[in-house]
C-alpha cells in the first residue's frame, strides 16, 4: 500500500523482498479480480448471455472456462450459478 508520502514501503536494503514474487502475486490477484468481474457480468446479465447470437457451443465453452477457474478455488456457489446458466443454454 502507498503511504501518504508516496512511499510504497519498499526498502532497498531489505534482502527479503522478492520482486518476482511480488509481480507473480500481482498477476494472480489481477486474474482473480478479472474472473470476479467476468462472473458478475455473466450472472447479472444472464438473460443477455443465454439469448445472445453467439453459438451455444461458444457460450458454453466460455462459461466452462470461468467455471473451471472457480472450481480450482473451491468457490462452489459461483460454480453452481454458472452451471445453472449452462443448463439454460443447453435447453435452447
C-alpha positions as CSV (number, residue, x, y, z in Angstrom):
1,X,0.0,0.0,0.0
2,X,1.2,3.5,-0.8
3,X,1.7,5.8,2.2
4,X,0.7,9.4,2.3
5,X,4.2,10.5,1.2
6,X,4.1,8.2,-1.9
7,X,6.4,5.6,-0.4
8,X,5.5,2.1,-1.5
9,X,7.0,0.6,1.7
10,X,10.0,-1.0,-0.1
11,X,13.3,-0.7,1.5
12,X,16.2,-1.0,-1.0
13,X,18.3,-2.6,1.8
14,X,15.6,-5.3,2.5
15,X,17.1,-8.5,1.3
16,X,13.9,-10.4,2.0
17,X,11.9,-8.6,-0.7
18,X,11.5,-10.7,-3.8
19,X,10.4,-8.6,-6.8
20,X,9.5,-11.6,-8.9
21,X,7.2,-12.9,-6.1
22,X,5.6,-9.5,-5.9
23,X,5.0,-9.5,-9.7
24,X,3.6,-13.0,-9.5
25,X,1.2,-12.0,-6.7
26,X,0.0,-9.0,-8.8
27,X,-0.6,-11.3,-11.8
28,X,-2.6,-13.8,-9.6
29,X,-4.6,-11.0,-7.9
30,X,-5.3,-9.4,-11.3
31,X,-6.6,-12.7,-12.7
32,X,-8.8,-13.3,-9.7
33,X,-10.2,-9.8,-10.0
34,X,-10.8,-10.2,-13.7
35,X,-12.6,-13.5,-13.2
36,X,-14.8,-12.0,-10.5
37,X,-15.8,-9.2,-12.9
38,X,-16.5,-11.8,-15.7
39,X,-18.6,-13.9,-13.3
40,X,-20.6,-10.8,-12.2
41,X,-21.1,-9.8,-15.8
42,X,-22.4,-13.3,-16.7
43,X,-24.7,-13.6,-13.7
44,X,-26.0,-10.1,-13.7
45,X,-26.7,-10.2,-17.5
46,X,-27.9,-13.8,-17.6
47,X,-30.8,-13.1,-20.0
48,X,-28.5,-11.5,-22.5
49,X,-25.9,-14.2,-22.1
50,X,-28.4,-17.0,-22.7
51,X,-30.1,-15.2,-25.6
52,X,-27.1,-13.8,-27.3
53,X,-26.4,-14.6,-31.0
54,X,-23.2,-16.3,-30.2
55,X,-23.4,-20.0,-30.8
56,X,-24.4,-22.1,-27.8
57,X,-21.2,-24.1,-28.0
58,X,-19.1,-21.0,-27.8
59,X,-21.1,-19.6,-24.9
60,X,-20.8,-22.8,-23.0
61,X,-17.1,-23.1,-23.7
62,X,-16.5,-19.6,-22.3
63,X,-18.6,-20.1,-19.2
64,X,-17.0,-23.5,-18.6
65,X,-13.6,-21.7,-18.6
66,X,-14.8,-19.3,-15.9
67,X,-16.4,-22.3,-14.0
68,X,-13.1,-24.2,-14.0
69,X,-11.3,-21.2,-12.5
70,X,-13.8,-21.1,-9.6
71,X,-13.6,-24.9,-9.2
72,X,-9.9,-24.6,-8.6
73,X,-10.5,-22.0,-5.9
74,X,-13.3,-24.2,-4.5
75,X,-15.9,-21.4,-4.8
76,X,-18.7,-23.8,-5.4
77,X,-21.5,-21.3,-5.0
78,X,-20.3,-19.5,-8.1
79,X,-19.8,-22.8,-9.9
80,X,-23.4,-23.7,-9.2
81,X,-24.7,-20.4,-10.6
82,X,-22.6,-20.8,-13.7
83,X,-23.8,-24.4,-14.1
84,X,-27.4,-23.2,-14.0
85,X,-26.7,-20.8,-16.8
86,X,-25.0,-23.5,-18.9
87,X,-28.1,-25.7,-18.3
88,X,-30.4,-22.9,-19.6
89,X,-28.2,-22.5,-22.7
90,X,-28.5,-26.3,-23.3
91,X,-32.3,-26.1,-23.3
92,X,-32.4,-23.6,-26.1
